[in-house]
Amino acid sequence: MDVQRINPTARWSDVTIFNGMAHFVEVAEADTSADMAGQVSQIFSQAEEMLASVGSDKSKLVSVTIYVTDFANFDALNVAWEAWLPEGCAPSRACVKVELANPDLLVEMAFVAAAGAEYQKV
């Protein structure tokens, strides 16, 4: 089976697709000085772009691992999360407290979603 990599670099690919499943990671890119709600909003916007690039959308999310630097921001994360997802489409989710490489980042998310038909290999 082939692994497809979109925009690969020496350190990462924007999206990696295997067995019809798209894997990608997002952090706030536009404004790392934003609060948790602002960083999560940026991540969700970026995630929607990545999903669209592989013929998918947020209703096709299978799993999301969320890395937060401070559980004091957990409520703000959950408010944004619940507002963003279509009803009945919540993926499996893990949320862990970590130290991120960039101290300005409050959150990082690793997404797994079903890719569109053009990426499905039978």
N, CA, C and O atoms as a GROMACS GRO file, in nm:
protein
  488
    1MET      N    1   0.083  -0.118   0.000
    1MET     CA    2   0.000   0.000   0.000
    1MET      C    3   0.088   0.124   0.000
    1MET      O    4   0.192   0.129   0.066
    2ASP      N    5   0.045   0.222  -0.074
    2ASP     CA    6   0.121   0.345  -0.086
    2ASP      C    7   0.085   0.445   0.024
    2ASP      O    8  -0.030   0.454   0.067
    3VAL      N    9   0.185   0.518   0.067
    3VAL     CA   10   0.166   0.630   0.157
    3VAL      C   11   0.176   0.756   0.072
    3VAL      O   12   0.274   0.775   0.000
    4GLN      N   13   0.076   0.841   0.079
    4GLN     CA   14   0.076   0.967   0.004
    4GLN      C   15   0.112   1.079   0.101
    4GLN      O   16   0.058   1.088   0.211
    5ARG      N   17   0.205   1.164   0.057
    5ARG     CA   18   0.246   1.277   0.139
    5ARG      C   19   0.221   1.406   0.062
    5ARG      O   20   0.265   1.421  -0.052
    6ILE      N   21   0.150   1.498   0.126
    6ILE     CA   22   0.119   1.627   0.064
    6ILE      C   23   0.214   1.730   0.122
    6ILE      O   24   0.221   1.748   0.243
    7ASN      N   25   0.287   1.799   0.033
    7ASN     CA   26   0.385   1.901   0.071
    7ASN      C   27   0.488   1.850   0.172
    7ASN      O   28   0.504   1.909   0.279
    8PRO      N   29   0.557   1.739   0.139
    8PRO     CA   30   0.658   1.689   0.233
    8PRO      C   31   0.780   1.781   0.241
    8PRO      O   32   0.821   1.841   0.142
    9THR      N   33   0.836   1.791   0.361
    9THR     CA   34   0.961   1.862   0.384
    9THR      C   35   1.054   1.765   0.455
    9THR      O   36   1.021   1.648   0.472
   10ALA      N   37   1.170   1.812   0.495
   10ALA     CA   38   1.264   1.727   0.567
   10ALA      C   39   1.211   1.686   0.705
   10ALA      O   40   1.249   1.582   0.758
   11ARG      N   41   1.121   1.769   0.764
   11ARG     CA   42   1.072   1.741   0.899
   11ARG      C   43   0.930   1.686   0.906
   11ARG      O   44   0.900   1.608   0.996
   12TRP      N   45   0.844   1.724   0.813
   12TRP     CA   46   0.705   1.677   0.817
   12TRP      C   47   0.640   1.696   0.681
   12TRP      O   48   0.694   1.762   0.592
   13SER      N   49   0.521   1.637   0.669
   13SER     CA   50   0.434   1.660   0.553
   13SER      C   51   0.310   1.732   0.605
   13SER      O   52   0.270   1.713   0.720
   14ASP      N   53   0.250   1.816   0.520
   14ASP     CA   54   0.127   1.882   0.563
   14ASP      C   55   0.019   1.780   0.597
   14ASP      O   56  -0.050   1.793   0.697
   15VAL      N   57   0.006   1.678   0.512
   15VAL     CA   58  -0.089   1.569   0.534
   15VAL      C   59  -0.024   1.440   0.487
   15VAL      O   60   0.044   1.438   0.384
   16THR      N   61  -0.044   1.334   0.562
   16THR     CA   62  -0.001   1.201   0.520
   16THR      C   63  -0.126   1.114   0.510
   16THR      O   64  -0.208   1.111   0.602
   17ILE      N   65  -0.140   1.044   0.398
   17ILE     CA   66  -0.260   0.962   0.376
   17ILE      C   67  -0.217   0.817   0.359
   17ILE      O   68  -0.128   0.785   0.279
   18PHE      N   69  -0.281   0.730   0.435
   18PHE     CA   70  -0.256   0.586   0.426
   18PHE      C   71  -0.389   0.515   0.447
   18PHE      O   72  -0.464   0.547   0.539
   19ASN      N   73  -0.417   0.419   0.361
   19ASN     CA   74  -0.542   0.343   0.372
   19ASN      C   75  -0.665   0.433   0.374
   19ASN      O   76  -0.763   0.403   0.442
   20GLY      N   77  -0.661   0.542   0.299
   20GLY     CA   78  -0.775   0.632   0.291
   20GLY      C   79  -0.795   0.722   0.412
   20GLY      O   80  -0.895   0.794   0.421
   21MET      N   81  -0.699   0.718   0.505
   21MET     CA   82  -0.708   0.800   0.626
   21MET      C   83  -0.603   0.911   0.619
   21MET      O   84  -0.485   0.884   0.595
   22ALA      N   85  -0.646   1.034   0.641
   22ALA     CA   86  -0.557   1.150   0.638
   22ALA      C   87  -0.513   1.184   0.780
   22ALA      O   88  -0.595   1.191   0.872
   23HIS      N   89  -0.383   1.205   0.797
   23HIS     CA   90  -0.324   1.240   0.926
   23HIS      C   91  -0.254   1.374   0.912
   23HIS      O   92  -0.175   1.393   0.819
   24PHE      N   93  -0.282   1.466   1.002
   24PHE     CA   94  -0.214   1.596   0.999
   24PHE      C   95  -0.219   1.661   1.137
   24PHE      O   96  -0.302   1.626   1.221
   25VAL      N   97  -0.129   1.757   1.157
   25VAL     CA   98  -0.116   1.825   1.286
   25VAL      C   99  -0.125   1.975   1.261
   25VAL      O  100  -0.073   2.027   1.162
   26GLU      N  101  -0.192   2.044   1.352
   26GLU     CA  102  -0.207   2.189   1.341
   26GLU      C  103  -0.172   2.258   1.472
   26GLU      O  104  -0.202   2.208   1.581
   27VAL      N  105  -0.108   2.375   1.460
   27VAL     CA  106  -0.085   2.468   1.570
   27VAL      C  107  -0.125   2.606   1.518
   27VAL      O  108  -0.138   2.626   1.397
   28ALA      N  109  -0.144   2.699   1.609
   28ALA     CA  110  -0.175   2.836   1.568
   28ALA      C  111  -0.057   2.891   1.488
   28ALA      O  112   0.056   2.889   1.535
   29GLU      N  113  -0.083   2.938   1.369
   29GLU     CA  114   0.025   2.989   1.284
   29GLU      C  115   0.020   3.141   1.268
   29GLU      O  116   0.125   3.205   1.257
   30ALA      N  117  -0.098   3.199   1.267
   30ALA     CA  118  -0.112   3.342   1.238
   30ALA      C  119  -0.078   3.430   1.359
   30ALA      O  120  -0.014   3.534   1.344
   31ASP      N  121  -0.123   3.388   1.478
   31ASP     CA  122  -0.105   3.473   1.596
   31ASP      C  123  -0.082   3.387   1.719
   31ASP      O  124  -0.177   3.343   1.784
   32THR      N  125   0.045   3.362   1.750
   32THR     CA  126   0.077   3.279   1.867
   32THR      C  127   0.059   3.355   1.998
   32THR      O  128   0.072   3.295   2.105
   33SER      N  129   0.030   3.485   1.992
   33SER     CA  130   0.004   3.560   2.115
   33SER      C  131  -0.143   3.552   2.157
   33SER      O  132  -0.180   3.602   2.263
   34ALA      N  133  -0.226   3.490   2.074
   34ALA     CA  134  -0.369   3.478   2.105
   34ALA      C  135  -0.392   3.389   2.226
   34ALA      O  136  -0.309   3.304   2.260
   35ASP      N  137  -0.507   3.410   2.293
   35ASP     CA  138  -0.544   3.324   2.404
   35ASP      C  139  -0.589   3.188   2.350
   35ASP      O  140  -0.587   3.164   2.229
   36MET      N  141  -0.630   3.100   2.440
   36MET     CA  142  -0.668   2.964   2.398
   36MET      C  143  -0.778   2.968   2.292
   36MET      O  144  -0.768   2.899   2.191
   37ALA      N  145  -0.882   3.046   2.313
   37ALA     CA  146  -0.992   3.052   2.215
   37ALA      C  147  -0.939   3.098   2.079
   37ALA      O  148  -0.980   3.044   1.976
   38GLY      N  149  -0.850   3.196   2.078
   38GLY     CA  150  -0.795   3.246   1.953
   38GLY      C  151  -0.707   3.144   1.884
   38GLY      O  152  -0.713   3.130   1.762
   39GLN      N  153  -0.624   3.072   1.961
   39GLN     CA  154  -0.539   2.970   1.900
   39GLN      C  155  -0.621   2.853   1.849
   39GLN      O  156  -0.593   2.800   1.741
   40VAL      N  157  -0.722   2.812   1.924
   40VAL     CA  158  -0.808   2.702   1.880
   40VAL      C  159  -0.882   2.743   1.752
   40VAL      O  160  -0.896   2.661   1.661
   41SER      N  161  -0.930   2.865   1.745
   41SER     CA  162  -0.998   2.913   1.624
   41SER      C  163  -0.906   2.905   1.503
   41SER      O  164  -0.949   2.864   1.395
   42GLN      N  165  -0.780   2.945   1.519
   42GLN     CA  166  -0.684   2.936   1.410
   42GLN      C  167  -0.663   2.790   1.367
   42GLN      O  168  -0.660   2.759   1.248
   43ILE      N  169  -0.650   2.702   1.466
   43ILE     CA  170  -0.629   2.561   1.437
   43ILE      C  171  -0.748   2.504   1.361
   43ILE      O  172  -0.730   2.432   1.263
   44PHE      N  173  -0.869   2.536   1.404
   44PHE     CA  174  -0.987   2.484   1.336
   44PHE      C  175  -0.995   2.535   1.193
   44PHE      O  176  -1.031   2.459   1.103
   45SER      N  177  -0.963   2.660   1.170
   45SER     CA  178  -0.964   2.715   1.035
   45SER      C  179  -0.862   2.643   0.946
   45SER      O  180  -0.892   2.606   0.833
   46GLN      N  181  -0.742   2.624   0.999
   46GLN     CA  182  -0.637   2.553   0.926
   46GLN      C  183  -0.678   2.408   0.900
   46GLN      O  184  -0.655   2.356   0.792
   47ALA      N  185  -0.739   2.344   1.000
   47ALA     CA  186  -0.782   2.205   0.985
   47ALA      C  187  -0.887   2.192   0.874
   47ALA      O  188  -0.883   2.097   0.795
   48GLU      N  189  -0.979   2.288   0.868
   48GLU     CA  190  -1.080   2.283   0.762
   48GLU      C  191  -1.014   2.294   0.624
   48GLU      O  192  -1.058   2.228   0.530
   49GLU      N  193  -0.910   2.375   0.612
   49GLU     CA  194  -0.837   2.385   0.485
   49GLU      C  195  -0.768   2.253   0.451
   49GLU      O  196  -0.773   2.208   0.337
   50MET      N  197  -0.703   2.192   0.550
   50MET     CA  198  -0.635   2.063   0.526
   50MET      C  199  -0.736   1.955   0.488
   50MET      O  200  -0.714   1.877   0.396
   51LEU      N  201  -0.847   1.951   0.559
   51LEU     CA  202  -0.951   1.853   0.528
   51LEU      C  203  -1.002   1.872   0.385
   51LEU      O  204  -1.015   1.775   0.310
   52ALA      N  205  -1.030   1.995   0.347
   52ALA     CA  206  -1.077   2.023   0.211
   52ALA      C  207  -0.974   1.982   0.107
   52ALA      O  208  -1.010   1.936  -0.002
   53SER      N  209  -0.846   1.997   0.139
   53SER     CA  210  -0.740   1.963   0.043
   53SER      C  211  -0.735   1.814   0.013
   53SER      O  212  -0.678   1.774  -0.088
   54VAL      N  213  -0.796   1.732   0.100
   54VAL     CA  214  -0.799   1.587   0.075
   54VAL      C  215  -0.943   1.538   0.054
   54VAL      O  216  -0.973   1.421   0.075
   55GLY      N  217  -1.030   1.630   0.013
   55GLY     CA  218  -1.168   1.593  -0.018
   55GLY      C  219  -1.249   1.550   0.101
   55GLY      O  220  -1.337   1.464   0.089
   56SER      N  221  -1.222   1.608   0.217
   56SER     CA  222  -1.290   1.568   0.339
   56SER      C  223  -1.344   1.692   0.410
   56SER      O  224  -1.331   1.804   0.360
   57ASP      N  225  -1.405   1.672   0.525
   57ASP     CA  226  -1.452   1.783   0.608
   57ASP      C  227  -1.459   1.737   0.753
   57ASP      O  228  -1.436   1.620   0.782
   58LYS      N  229  -1.492   1.828   0.843
   58LYS     CA  230  -1.488   1.797   0.986
   58LYS      C  231  -1.588   1.689   1.028
   58LYS      O  232  -1.572   1.630   1.135
   59SER      N  233  -1.689   1.663   0.948
   59SER     CA  234  -1.781   1.554   0.981
   59SER      C  235  -1.718   1.417   0.958
   59SER      O  236  -1.773   1.315   1.000
   60LYS      N  237  -1.603   1.414   0.893
   60LYS     CA  238  -1.533   1.288   0.864
   60LYS      C  239  -1.415   1.263   0.959
   60LYS      O  240  -1.337   1.170   0.938
   61LEU      N  241  -1.403   1.346   1.064
   61LEU     CA  242  -1.296   1.324   1.162
   61LEU      C  243  -1.319   1.192   1.235
   61LEU      O  244  -1.431   1.159   1.274
   62VAL      N  245  -1.212   1.117   1.252
   62VAL     CA  246  -1.217   0.989   1.320
   62VAL      C  247  -1.159   1.001   1.461
   62VAL      O  248  -1.212   0.945   1.557
   63SER      N  249  -1.048   1.076   1.472
   63SER     CA  250  -0.980   1.089   1.600
   63SER      C  251  -0.903   1.220   1.604
   63SER      O  252  -0.851   1.265   1.502
   64VAL      N  253  -0.896   1.280   1.722
   64VAL     CA  254  -0.814   1.399   1.743
   64VAL      C  255  -0.744   1.385   1.878
   64VAL      O  256  -0.806   1.356   1.980
   65THR      N  257  -0.612   1.406   1.875
   65THR     CA  258  -0.535   1.412   1.999
   65THR      C  259  -0.500   1.558   2.022
   65THR      O  260  -0.441   1.623   1.935
   66ILE      N  261  -0.535   1.607   2.139
   66ILE     CA  262  -0.516   1.747   2.172
   66ILE      C  263  -0.410   1.757   2.280
   66ILE      O  264  -0.417   1.691   2.384
   67TYR      N  265  -0.311   1.842   2.254
   67TYR     CA  266  -0.202   1.864   2.348
   67TYR      C  267  -0.217   2.007   2.401
   67TYR      O  268  -0.209   2.102   2.324
   68VAL      N  269  -0.238   2.023   2.531
   68VAL     CA  270  -0.252   2.155   2.592
   68VAL      C  271  -0.141   2.177   2.693
   68VAL      O  272  -0.091   2.082   2.754
   69THR      N  273  -0.102   2.302   2.710
   69THR     CA  274   0.006   2.334   2.803
   69THR      C  275  -0.044   2.364   2.943
   69THR      O  276   0.034   2.363   3.038
   70ASP      N  277  -0.175   2.390   2.957
   70ASP     CA  278  -0.229   2.426   3.088
   70ASP      C  279  -0.377   2.388   3.092
   70ASP      O  280  -0.456   2.437   3.011
   71PHE      N  281  -0.413   2.301   3.184
   71PHE     CA  282  -0.553   2.260   3.194
   71PHE      C  283  -0.643   2.373   3.242
   71PHE      O  284  -0.765   2.357   3.242
   72ALA      N  285  -0.588   2.486   3.281
   72ALA     CA  286  -0.671   2.602   3.313
   72ALA      C  287  -0.744   2.651   3.189
   72ALA      O  288  -0.845   2.720   3.199
   73ASN      N  289  -0.693   2.616   3.071
   73ASN     CA  290  -0.755   2.655   2.944
   73ASN      C  291  -0.853   2.550   2.890
   73ASN      O  292  -0.908   2.566   2.781
   74PHE      N  293  -0.874   2.444   2.967
   74PHE     CA  294  -0.956   2.332   2.921
   74PHE      C  295  -1.100   2.372   2.889
   74PHE      O  296  -1.156   2.327   2.789
   75ASP      N  297  -1.160   2.456   2.972
   75ASP     CA  298  -1.299   2.498   2.948
   75ASP      C  299  -1.312   2.577   2.819
   75ASP      O  300  -1.406   2.556   2.742
   76ALA      N  301  -1.218   2.670   2.794
   76ALA     CA  302  -1.221   2.748   2.670
   76ALA      C  303  -1.205   2.657   2.548
   76ALA      O  304  -1.271   2.677   2.446
   77LEU      N  305  -1.119   2.558   2.560
   77LEU     CA  306  -1.101   2.460   2.453
   77LEU      C  307  -1.233   2.388   2.426
   77LEU      O  308  -1.274   2.376   2.311
   78ASN      N  309  -1.297   2.339   2.529
   78ASN     CA  310  -1.420   2.262   2.512
   78ASN      C  311  -1.535   2.344   2.454
   78ASN      O  312  -1.613   2.293   2.374
   79VAL      N  313  -1.545   2.470   2.493
   79VAL     CA  314  -1.650   2.556   2.437
   79VAL      C  315  -1.631   2.570   2.286
   79VAL      O  316  -1.726   2.554   2.210
   80ALA      N  317  -1.508   2.598   2.245
   80ALA     CA  318  -1.480   2.611   2.102
   80ALA      C  319  -1.500   2.480   2.029
   80ALA      O  320  -1.555   2.477   1.919
   81TRP      N  321  -1.455   2.371   2.088
   81TRP     CA  322  -1.467   2.237   2.030
   81TRP      C  323  -1.613   2.202   2.002
   81TRP      O  324  -1.647   2.161   1.891
   82GLU      N  325  -1.697   2.219   2.102
   82GLU     CA  326  -1.838   2.183   2.088
   82GLU      C  327  -1.910   2.272   1.987
   82GLU      O  328  -2.001   2.225   1.919
   83ALA      N  329  -1.871   2.398   1.977
   83ALA     CA  330  -1.932   2.489   1.880
   83ALA      C  331  -1.887   2.457   1.737
   83ALA      O  332  -1.961   2.481   1.642
   84TRP      N  333  -1.767   2.403   1.721
   84TRP     CA  334  -1.709   2.378   1.589
   84TRP      C  335  -1.761   2.250   1.523
   84TRP      O  336  -1.782   2.247   1.402
   85LEU      N  337  -1.783   2.148   1.601
   85LEU     CA  338  -1.821   2.018   1.542
   85LEU      C  339  -1.968   2.011   1.509
   85LEU      O  340  -2.052   2.059   1.585
   86PRO      N  341  -2.001   1.950   1.393
   86PRO     CA  342  -2.142   1.926   1.363
   86PRO      C  343  -2.201   1.829   1.466
   86PRO      O  344  -2.133   1.738   1.513
   87GLU      N  345  -2.326   1.849   1.500
   87GLU     CA  346  -2.391   1.763   1.598
   87GLU      C  347  -2.384   1.617   1.554
   87GLU      O  348  -2.410   1.584   1.438
   88GLY      N  349  -2.350   1.531   1.649
   88GLY     CA  350  -2.344   1.388   1.622
   88GLY      C  351  -2.219   1.342   1.549
   88GLY      O  352  -2.211   1.227   1.509
   89CYS      N  353  -2.121   1.431   1.531
   89CYS     CA  354  -2.000   1.397   1.455
   89CYS      C  355  -1.872   1.404   1.538
   89CYS      O  356  -1.763   1.410   1.481
   90ALA      N  357  -1.883   1.402   1.668
   90ALA     CA  358  -1.762   1.411   1.750
   90ALA      C  359  -1.675   1.288   1.728
   90ALA      O  360  -1.723   1.175   1.737
   91PRO      N  361  -1.546   1.309   1.700
   91PRO     CA  362  -1.454   1.196   1.685
   91PRO      C  363  -1.410   1.145   1.822
   91PRO      O  364  -1.440   1.207   1.924
   92SER      N  365  -1.338   1.034   1.824
   92SER     CA  366  -1.273   0.996   1.950
   92SER      C  367  -1.170   1.104   1.978
   92SER      O  368  -1.118   1.168   1.887
   93ARG      N  369  -1.140   1.124   2.106
   93ARG     CA  370  -1.054   1.236   2.141
   93ARG      C  371  -0.974   1.204   2.267
   93ARG      O  372  -1.025   1.145   2.362
   94ALA      N  373  -0.849   1.246   2.264
   94ALA     CA  374  -0.765   1.241   2.383
   94ALA      C  375  -0.712   1.382   2.404
   94ALA      O  376  -0.684   1.453   2.308
   95CYS      N  377  -0.697   1.421   2.530
   95CYS     CA  378  -0.643   1.552   2.562
   95CYS      C  379  -0.540   1.533   2.672
   95CYS      O  380  -0.570   1.481   2.779
   96VAL      N  381  -0.417   1.574   2.643
   96VAL     CA  382  -0.309   1.556   2.739
   96VAL      C  383  -0.235   1.688   2.763
   96VAL      O  384  -0.228   1.774   2.675
   97LYS      N  385  -0.181   1.701   2.883
   97LYS     CA  386  -0.102   1.820   2.916
   97LYS      C  387   0.043   1.793   2.880
   97LYS      O  388   0.099   1.689   2.913
   98VAL      N  389   0.104   1.892   2.810
   98VAL     CA  390   0.240   1.876   2.761
   98VAL      C  391   0.316   2.009   2.768
   98VAL      O  392   0.258   2.114   2.797
   99GLU      N  393   0.444   2.001   2.743
   99GLU     CA  394   0.524   2.120   2.717
   99GLU      C  395   0.551   2.120   2.567
   99GLU      O  396   0.611   2.025   2.515
  100LEU      N  397   0.508   2.225   2.497
  100LEU     CA  398   0.528   2.233   2.353
  100LEU      C  399   0.661   2.300   2.321
  100LEU      O  400   0.714   2.376   2.402
  101ALA      N  401   0.716   2.271   2.203
  101ALA     CA  402   0.847   2.322   2.163
  101ALA      C  403   0.850   2.475   2.162
  101ALA      O  404   0.951   2.536   2.199
  102ASN      N  405   0.739   2.538   2.118
  102ASN     CA  406   0.730   2.684   2.117
  102ASN      C  407   0.649   2.725   2.241
  102ASN      O  408   0.531   2.691   2.250
  103PRO      N  409   0.710   2.796   2.336
  103PRO     CA  410   0.638   2.831   2.459
  103PRO      C  411   0.520   2.926   2.438
  103PRO      O  412   0.438   2.942   2.529
  104ASP      N  413   0.508   2.989   2.321
  104ASP     CA  414   0.394   3.075   2.293
  104ASP      C  415   0.269   2.995   2.255
  104ASP      O  416   0.158   3.046   2.262
  105LEU      N  417   0.288   2.870   2.216
  105LEU     CA  418   0.175   2.786   2.177
  105LEU      C  419   0.107   2.729   2.301
  105LEU      O  420   0.173   2.679   2.392
  106LEU      N  421  -0.024   2.737   2.302
  106LEU     CA  422  -0.105   2.685   2.413
  106LEU      C  423  -0.164   2.549   2.381
  106LEU      O  424  -0.204   2.475   2.472
  107VAL      N  425  -0.171   2.515   2.252
  107VAL     CA  426  -0.240   2.393   2.210
  107VAL      C  427  -0.187   2.346   2.074
  107VAL      O  428  -0.150   2.427   1.989
  108GLU      N  429  -0.186   2.216   2.057
  108GLU     CA  430  -0.152   2.153   1.929
  108GLU      C  431  -0.250   2.038   1.912
  108GLU      O  432  -0.285   1.972   2.010
  109MET      N  433  -0.294   2.015   1.789
  109MET     CA  434  -0.391   1.907   1.764
  109MET      C  435  -0.345   1.819   1.650
  109MET      O  436  -0.302   1.866   1.545
  110ALA      N  437  -0.355   1.687   1.674
  110ALA     CA  438  -0.324   1.587   1.572
  110ALA      C  439  -0.456   1.526   1.527
  110ALA      O  440  -0.529   1.467   1.608
  111PHE      N  441  -0.487   1.539   1.398
  111PHE     CA  442  -0.614   1.496   1.341
  111PHE      C  443  -0.598   1.369   1.257
  111PHE      O  444  -0.495   1.349   1.193
  112VAL      N  445  -0.700   1.285   1.260
  112VAL     CA  446  -0.712   1.172   1.168
  112VAL      C  447  -0.854   1.178   1.112
  112VAL      O  448  -0.951   1.186   1.186
  113ALA      N  449  -0.863   1.173   0.979
  113ALA     CA  450  -0.995   1.183   0.914
  113ALA      C  451  -1.000   1.093   0.792
  113ALA      O  452  -0.897   1.063   0.732
  114ALA      N  453  -1.120   1.052   0.756
  114ALA     CA  454  -1.139   0.979   0.631
  114ALA      C  455  -1.119   1.077   0.517
  114ALA      O  456  -1.182   1.182   0.512
  115ALA      N  457  -1.032   1.041   0.425
  115ALA     CA  458  -1.006   1.125   0.308
  115ALA      C  459  -1.114   1.100   0.205
  115ALA      O  460  -1.191   1.004   0.214
  116GLY      N  461  -1.120   1.190   0.106
  116GLY     CA  462  -1.220   1.178   0.000
  116GLY      C  463  -1.195   1.057  -0.090
  116GLY      O  464  -1.092   0.991  -0.081
  117ALA      N  465  -1.291   1.032  -0.176
  117ALA     CA  466  -1.289   0.913  -0.262
  117ALA      C  467  -1.162   0.902  -0.346
  117ALA      O  468  -1.113   0.792  -0.370
  118GLU      N  469  -1.108   1.014  -0.390
  118GLU     CA  470  -0.988   1.010  -0.475
  118GLU      C  471  -0.866   0.958  -0.399
  118GLU      O  472  -0.765   0.923  -0.461
  119TYR      N  473  -0.873   0.953  -0.266
  119TYR     CA  474  -0.763   0.903  -0.185
  119TYR      C  475  -0.788   0.764  -0.130
  119TYR      O  476  -0.704   0.709  -0.059
  120GLN      N  477  -0.902   0.708  -0.161
  120GLN     CA  478  -0.936   0.574  -0.114
  120GLN      C  479  -0.873   0.470  -0.205
  120GLN      O  480  -0.894   0.472  -0.326
  121LYS      N  481  -0.797   0.380  -0.148
  121LYS     CA  482  -0.733   0.272  -0.223
  121LYS      C  483  -0.796   0.140  -0.179
  121LYS      O  484  -0.802   0.110  -0.060
  122VAL      N  485  -0.841   0.066  -0.274
  122VAL     CA  486  -0.903  -0.062  -0.240
  122VAL      C  487  -0.809  -0.175  -0.276
  122VAL      O  488  -0.841  -0.292  -0.255
   0.00000   0.00000   0.00000
